[in-house]
Amino acid sequence: MALARARHRQGRREGAVHLGRVDHRQGTPRPADARGGGAASALRLGPQRGIRHAGAPGGAAHIWSDAAAPPQFRAGRADGDAAVNEFTGDDLTDQSGKCYVVTGANAGIGFAIAQALAGKGARVVMACRSEERARAAMDRMRPGDPAADLAFLPLDQADLASVRKAAALAAAEPRIDALINNAGVMVPPLSFTKDGFEMQFGVNHLGTFALTALMLPLLEKTAADHGEARVVVTASIAHKKGRIDFDNLDGSRGYARMPFYQQSKLANLLFAAELDRRLRAQGSRVKAVACHPGVAQSELTRHIPLRRFFTPLAGLVLNTSRQGAWPALQAACDPALQGGEYVGSRGLFEARGPSGPAWRSAAARDPELARRLWDVSVQMTGVDPGLPPA
């Protein structure tokens, strides 16, 4: 292992490009490196390998948070977001004849999204890791809606082979009106996907990026045949404190649960914005819309310390799963949305309440950062959506 690390250091000095993943057995985190990057610094994919990239102007590592963002990238709403109307489940119209793929649909907010869409007549493809849990979720839905049109799609976003297989199976559907990227993980201990990526970045962003890219052909066909299709990407209010640390995406230089979650959610928002820009530049009728569920009661919070102490008060301060589904339903179905919007709960601190226009951090509004993340995501996943920069 020492020899491998020595070769890795030598490769970095020689400017080599390495496209690799973490070896789980050797992927122990190292202490954070406070020295920062030079004009060309390594993108950390693993303790032994990296992708070299151009650094930020002036030799500083390009890692932006709200405080460090240039003044032209002000936090707030993007153009057009302020015109978004409030939306609740009561605003969901008839969806008969349409088909939606919902990831993570067997529980929590994903279940509520699927149930609402099926209740309005849509066909819902429930993309989940466990068929047993997906079938159990279907059984919970059907007593109230015996005619619900539900299907199971095996999907594990921690495994790119599974993502590819799921996209291939989904291509058998005659149409997909929206891909609702809801699945995710939140603040687990340091762990890795089957491809060697840090779990939160790998599942929440890279899995979403790859699945979306692979399903774009069917979304484009649906849009051509029926007027439009949508990609929904679920972000979080946690993105506001997020930054993209390209030198430590695998956690090998130090790992903290919440900052890595915040990073993955910022990546979600950047991806949605960049995807919509690129689609729009190509004249596509596929729209990308981001959403956040507020602060909702769901299985995502199972890794949060002291969760059992605040759970009894959750109903007073948090969205229910049904309320947490409203932003995704608006993003997927509100005919007033034109693409590129970011919607979420509008109450105090954006924690609960009806869906409406949501606030983005300064970093989330940075198109240069979004383009860079896009390029890195293509390299890491090996999946290219085939959309040139806008």
PyMOL commands that set and color helices and strands:
alter all, ss='L'
color gray80, all
select helices_A, chain A and resi 2-13+24-26+57-59+81-83+89-91+108-119+131-141+160-170+199-226+237-241+257-281+299-303+307-317+321-324+326-333+348-350+363-365+367-381
alter helices_A, ss='H'
color red, helices_A
select strands_A, chain A and resi 40-44+50-54+99-103+123-128+149-154+178-181+229-234+286-292+342-345+355-357
alter strands_A, ss='S'
color yellow, strands_A
deselect
rebuild
show_as cartoon
